[in-house]
Protein backbone atom coordinates (compact mmCIF):
# COMPACT_ATOMS: atom_id res chain seq x y z
CA UNK A 1 0.00 0.00 0.00
CA UNK A 2 1.37 3.41 -0.96
CA UNK A 3 1.72 6.16 1.61
CA UNK A 4 -0.91 8.93 1.38
CA UNK A 5 0.14 12.26 -0.10
CA UNK A 6 0.00 14.14 3.22
CA UNK A 7 2.40 16.97 3.98
CA UNK A 8 3.15 19.10 7.03
CA UNK A 9 0.87 21.93 5.91
CA UNK A 10 -2.75 20.86 5.34
CA UNK A 11 -4.11 21.01 1.81
CA UNK A 12 -7.92 21.18 1.76
CA UNK A 13 -8.25 20.12 -1.89
CA UNK A 14 -6.03 17.06 -1.40
CA UNK A 15 -8.00 16.18 1.75
CA UNK A 16 -11.31 16.39 -0.12
CA UNK A 17 -9.97 14.32 -3.03
CA UNK A 18 -8.51 11.70 -0.67
CA UNK A 19 -11.80 11.49 1.28
CA UNK A 20 -13.83 11.14 -1.94
CA UNK A 21 -11.45 8.46 -3.25
CA UNK A 22 -11.57 6.48 0.01
CA UNK A 23 -15.36 6.67 0.24
CA UNK A 24 -15.66 5.39 -3.32
CA UNK A 25 -13.07 2.61 -3.04
CA UNK A 26 -13.26 1.42 0.59
CA UNK A 27 -15.92 0.15 2.95
CA UNK A 28 -15.35 2.43 5.94
CA UNK A 29 -17.00 1.32 9.18
CA UNK A 30 -18.53 4.41 10.83
CA UNK A 31 -19.17 2.69 14.18
CA UNK A 32 -17.32 3.57 17.36
CA UNK A 33 -15.06 1.07 19.13
CA UNK A 34 -16.73 -1.17 21.69
CA UNK A 35 -17.22 0.67 24.96
CA UNK A 36 -16.60 4.12 23.48
CA UNK A 37 -19.42 6.55 24.43
CA UNK A 38 -21.44 8.11 21.62
CA UNK A 39 -21.50 11.40 23.50
CA UNK A 40 -19.25 12.74 26.25
CA UNK A 41 -21.21 14.21 29.13
CA UNK A 42 -19.16 15.76 31.88
CA UNK A 43 -18.55 19.08 33.55
CA UNK A 44 -15.04 18.72 32.10
CA UNK A 45 -16.33 18.48 28.51
CA UNK A 46 -17.50 21.67 26.79
CA UNK A 47 -18.19 22.85 23.28
CA UNK A 48 -17.60 26.09 21.40
CA UNK A 49 -20.99 27.58 22.31
CA UNK A 50 -20.32 27.10 26.02
CA UNK A 51 -16.87 28.68 25.68
CA UNK A 52 -18.25 31.66 23.73
CA UNK A 53 -20.75 32.31 26.49
CA UNK A 54 -18.15 31.90 29.21
CA UNK A 55 -15.72 34.25 27.44
CA UNK A 56 -18.00 37.20 28.21
CA UNK A 57 -17.20 36.77 31.89
CA UNK A 58 -13.65 35.48 31.35
CA UNK A 59 -13.71 32.27 33.39
CA UNK A 60 -10.81 31.51 35.72
CA UNK A 61 -9.44 28.80 33.39
CA UNK A 62 -8.74 31.39 30.67
CA UNK A 63 -5.42 33.18 31.11
CA UNK A 64 -5.04 36.40 29.21
CA UNK A 65 -1.48 37.49 28.49
CA UNK A 66 -0.66 41.12 29.23
CA UNK A 67 1.38 43.32 26.90
CA UNK A 68 4.63 42.63 28.75
CA UNK A 69 4.15 38.87 28.53
CA UNK A 70 3.31 39.09 24.83
CA UNK A 71 6.44 41.20 24.21
CA UNK A 72 8.57 38.69 26.14
CA UNK A 73 7.23 35.79 24.05
CA UNK A 74 7.75 37.74 20.84
CA UNK A 75 11.35 38.59 21.82
CA UNK A 76 12.06 34.95 22.68
CA UNK A 77 10.59 33.77 19.37
CA UNK A 78 12.60 36.34 17.40
CA UNK A 79 15.78 35.28 19.21
CA UNK A 80 15.09 31.61 18.53
CA UNK A 81 14.38 32.26 14.85
CA UNK A 82 17.59 34.29 14.56
CA UNK A 83 19.62 31.25 15.66
CA UNK A 84 18.25 28.81 13.12
CA UNK A 85 20.88 27.36 10.81
CA UNK A 86 20.09 25.72 7.51
CA UNK A 87 21.97 22.44 7.04
CA UNK A 88 22.17 22.77 3.25
CA UNK A 89 23.82 26.20 3.03
CA UNK A 90 27.14 25.64 4.79
CA UNK A 91 25.90 26.83 8.19
CA UNK A 92 24.89 30.35 7.19
CA UNK A 93 21.87 31.76 9.00
CA UNK A 94 18.57 30.95 7.34
CA UNK A 95 16.30 33.76 6.21
CA UNK A 96 13.14 33.17 8.25
CA UNK A 97 9.94 35.07 7.59
CA UNK A 98 6.91 34.50 9.77
C-alpha positions as CSV (number, residue, x, y, z in Angstrom):
1,X,0.0,0.0,0.0
2,X,1.4,3.4,-1.0
3,X,1.7,6.2,1.6
4,X,-0.9,8.9,1.4
5,X,0.1,12.3,-0.1
6,X,0.0,14.1,3.2
7,X,2.4,17.0,4.0
8,X,3.1,19.1,7.0
9,X,0.9,21.9,5.9
10,X,-2.8,20.9,5.3
11,X,-4.1,21.0,1.8
12,X,-7.9,21.2,1.8
13,X,-8.3,20.1,-1.9
14,X,-6.0,17.1,-1.4
15,X,-8.0,16.2,1.8
16,X,-11.3,16.4,-0.1
17,X,-10.0,14.3,-3.0
18,X,-8.5,11.7,-0.7
19,X,-11.8,11.5,1.3
20,X,-13.8,11.1,-1.9
21,X,-11.4,8.5,-3.3
22,X,-11.6,6.5,0.0
23,X,-15.4,6.7,0.2
24,X,-15.7,5.4,-3.3
25,X,-13.1,2.6,-3.0
26,X,-13.3,1.4,0.6
27,X,-15.9,0.2,2.9
28,X,-15.4,2.4,5.9
29,X,-17.0,1.3,9.2
30,X,-18.5,4.4,10.8
31,X,-19.2,2.7,14.2
32,X,-17.3,3.6,17.4
33,X,-15.1,1.1,19.1
34,X,-16.7,-1.2,21.7
35,X,-17.2,0.7,25.0
36,X,-16.6,4.1,23.5
37,X,-19.4,6.5,24.4
38,X,-21.4,8.1,21.6
39,X,-21.5,11.4,23.5
40,X,-19.2,12.7,26.2
41,X,-21.2,14.2,29.1
42,X,-19.2,15.8,31.9
43,X,-18.6,19.1,33.5
44,X,-15.0,18.7,32.1
45,X,-16.3,18.5,28.5
46,X,-17.5,21.7,26.8
47,X,-18.2,22.9,23.3
48,X,-17.6,26.1,21.4
49,X,-21.0,27.6,22.3
50,X,-20.3,27.1,26.0
51,X,-16.9,28.7,25.7
52,X,-18.2,31.7,23.7
53,X,-20.8,32.3,26.5
54,X,-18.1,31.9,29.2
55,X,-15.7,34.2,27.4
56,X,-18.0,37.2,28.2
57,X,-17.2,36.8,31.9
58,X,-13.6,35.5,31.3
59,X,-13.7,32.3,33.4
60,X,-10.8,31.5,35.7
61,X,-9.4,28.8,33.4
62,X,-8.7,31.4,30.7
63,X,-5.4,33.2,31.1
64,X,-5.0,36.4,29.2
65,X,-1.5,37.5,28.5
66,X,-0.7,41.1,29.2
67,X,1.4,43.3,26.9
68,X,4.6,42.6,28.8
69,X,4.2,38.9,28.5
70,X,3.3,39.1,24.8
71,X,6.4,41.2,24.2
72,X,8.6,38.7,26.1
73,X,7.2,35.8,24.1
74,X,7.7,37.7,20.8
75,X,11.3,38.6,21.8
76,X,12.1,34.9,22.7
77,X,10.6,33.8,19.4
78,X,12.6,36.3,17.4
79,X,15.8,35.3,19.2
80,X,15.1,31.6,18.5
81,X,14.4,32.3,14.8
82,X,17.6,34.3,14.6
83,X,19.6,31.3,15.7
84,X,18.3,28.8,13.1
85,X,20.9,27.4,10.8
86,X,20.1,25.7,7.5
87,X,22.0,22.4,7.0
88,X,22.2,22.8,3.2
89,X,23.8,26.2,3.0
90,X,27.1,25.6,4.8
91,X,25.9,26.8,8.2
92,X,24.9,30.4,7.2
93,X,21.9,31.8,9.0
94,X,18.6,30.9,7.3
95,X,16.3,33.8,6.2
96,X,13.1,33.2,8.3
97,X,9.9,35.1,7.6
98,X,6.9,34.5,9.8
